[in-house]
Amino acid sequence: MALNTAAHPYLLLIFLLTFCPVENTWAKQEERLTAEDSDPRVLKWMMGSPPPEDKLIMQPQSNYFGFPKLRWSVCHIRELLPTKQVSRGLGNPHPFKYEIDPGIDSIQFRTPNENKEMSWRESLSANYTDGILILHRDKVVYEEYFGCLNELGKHAAMSMTKSITGLLAEILIAEGKLDDTKLVSSVVPELTASAFGSATVRQVMDMTTALNYSEDYSNPEADIWRYSKAASPLPKNIGYSGPDGYYQYLQTVNKSGEHGHAFGYKTINTDALGWIISRISQRSISDLLSEKIWRRIGAEQDAYMTVDGRGVPFAGGGLSASLRDLARLGLLMLNKGVINGERIFSESVVEQIIRGGDKAAFAKAGYSSLNGGSYRSMWWVLHNKHNAYTARGVHGQTIYIDPTAEMVIVRFASYPEAKNANIDPTSLPAYQAVAEYLLNKDVQQ
Amino acid sequence: MALNTAAHPYLLLIFLLTFCPVENTWAKQEERLTAEDSDPRVLKWMMGSPPPEDKLIMQPQSNYFGFPKLRWSVCHIRELLPTKQVSRGLGNPHPFKYEIDPGIDSIQFRTPNENKEMSWRESLSANYTDGILILHRDKVVYEEYFGCLNELGKHAAMSMTKSITGLLAEILIAEGKLDDTKLVSSVVPELTASAFGSATVRQVMDMTTALNYSEDYSNPEADIWRYSKAASPLPKNIGYSGPDGYYQYLQTVNKSGEHGHAFGYKTINTDALGWIISRISQRSISDLLSEKIWRRIGAEQDAYMTVDGRGVPFAGGGLSASLRDLARLGLLMLNKGVINGERIFSESVVEQIIRGGDKAAFAKAGYSSLNGGSYRSMWWVLHNKHNAYTARGVHGQTIYIDPTAEMVIVRFASYPEAKNANIDPTSLPAYQAVAEYLLNKDVQQ
């Protein structure tokens, strides 16, 4: 069974767009529905037995990652694609303590671009939030669900998956199983001839590899399309002779320039890191994530990861999880490896991440909303006055850890545009304002 | 994106075989590996990062439901197909009490065909058992895992899914929401012109509908192939004009003969019942199963169901679940709706099932290993001396409930051939022997 793509370029495009796990830059700002008006319950996607034809979201015939369908799809990835379980194990979940603070909704902040006053509550719909949870120390002080999400649901983590893959790598390093100074070729010999072969594991982890890899979506010959085709779990075209799956694709990536000089945010680094981790641990990323973290943090729900056509989990973006369980992971980071009174991994794991990466290398990439920041072990380190660091995914996914305010914010969202630069102005200052509010509350008590 | 099937009949055949949820009659008995030799850990399916080419099981390129790949695939359906979650909720699992009885392994029984003596333990590998659990009253007296399964895993329930769909229908009847004497056309008007329209809900539930539907696998024009094509979540062929999804397919089924006279085991009855249930409850089968059962029995794990290309769960065979959670469901049946001290549904639900169906209608279908039995609400009622009744699925899936011995046996298996008639001789007498052993033990204590 194969895909007759040659004769149907439009269909091919739709397929690539819909499968493509990365940025969709075609969302039209002008006609955009508000968060309330694009709520999937309002638009009635997939409601009814059967839903009316114009309310169906199907894979891969429909552009399921285009707005506003996106607002349904982010909670239903497993219904569209094959997935692997990230087991929570069989024990009792460990519930959070709650001390909800109704004052948070009215916290005010200024957006840096327009210098406009906005309340925390207003920021939630401005950012098309699906779920948001704030921890202060070990207590939940805020938890809200919108759109497709509720406490029983799971949501696409998108590129926050990268940070979790980076975390697994740091855990293996702390356990003495992985040496980040080694060349990738010494760990995964199959990558020797590719650009990755001559990079160190650390350069892959910090995305300072020099890869000849274009993410120019408007160019149908761009590498991102070859990658998407390889990564799809759907049957390949008859006569398709390109790479099949993440591992085969990675072997075809060529070098361009010198490793170690510039940060370049390219998902394939994480897929390469996923291969390194799986080779070292002799586990799939999803099984290792279960073993090292999910089974040990009192998770309420299993998580899951999408897979390619050969069963390899998508280390660069395939995770879906519940809001609370990602908050457990955030708390684990805040407390440097300890949760529910138990140490899960060495303190050095988090310390390696929060020291940050090469700021000069990062600056070259020109992320204006993250000025002065760096990227380390697949985490974004802000180097702001609170030493905050974050996991980020397109369309607004965030784990934001503020060690100074002892605060974790986890946000799932389905913002119409992929780029987080568009919602950072109504997000990062809001997080900072909540952090200051919580710090101030501590002083007053 | 569409499938160029016309030019590739062989690939089409492979696809249909691999997707097809029902019996694969092509397994070759002569060259058959034993249970031990075909253990997926021995054959190393999908082991390594990446697995060697000849150890890959992929959807849909490989015949993943052919033996011996089947022995891996039954535990990994979600990695091959899109699925919907059956949530257990967020509470604590309710653990079983254990009183393991090592004497069970040496229980002897006679196989009716060959009149050969066999021990319980021997029967497990004779039947390619993946997991088996025996409850006596509310205690686990036996629990073993083999092949691809362990306590953390899930296994395809195959047509045991039908019995669970039937159970949901009986629950809706007991709640006064569904009237089984009504015509299907009055509940789902879209089915009016089809064979189902003129059948009663009860005739669908008991599979005494008169359907013009052939399951002759050797005939490429057989209805089963049209059904498989419609049911596949994969993209349809370019120019494909047939039905898409279970609901569209059901509307094309014609009548042949009179309803109510003969039992005919046809999966599409259950898909029709699934539609009836979803229309009445305004829930997908998977959501209703979660709401009515999975969240209320102290389940350890979520279950899941495969879906068609329009998100409709496969009511006739799509469930995967853990061994213990299916045992919880068995216990709920044994105790007529009560588990962990709580009543989940009315006693009448189970009473409707165990009274059995029309024996004369059943006899016409010629199931020699189930002589004297009947089929009621998608359960097989044996009408034997212990009044046992069972859920059954191809390749050896069983929930066996013996009210007299107060025993539940749940078995997951991956027997090389689909037909249960082939393993009933080493299964049904074994179950009866264990039942008698447990009854006898009660007398002696």
Interface residues (C-beta under 8 A of the other chain):
Chain A: M1 A2 L3 N4 T5 A7 H8 L11 L12 I14 F15 M46 S49 P50 P51 L56 I57 M58 Q59 P60 Q61 R78 E79 L80 L81 P82 T83 K84 Q85 S87 G89 L90 G91 N92 P93 E151 L152 K154 P233 L234 P235 I238 G245 Y247 W275 S278 R279 Q282 S284 E300 Q301 D302 Y304 V307 G309 R310 G311 V312
Chain B: M1 A2 L3 N4 T5 A7 H8 L11 L12 I14 F15 M46 S49 P50 P51 L56 I57 M58 Q59 P60 Q61 R78 E79 L80 L81 P82 T83 K84 Q85 S87 G89 L90 G91 N92 P93 E151 L152 K154 P233 L234 P235 I238 G245 Y247 W275 S278 R279 Q282 S284 E300 Q301 D302 Y304 V307 G309 R310 G311 V312
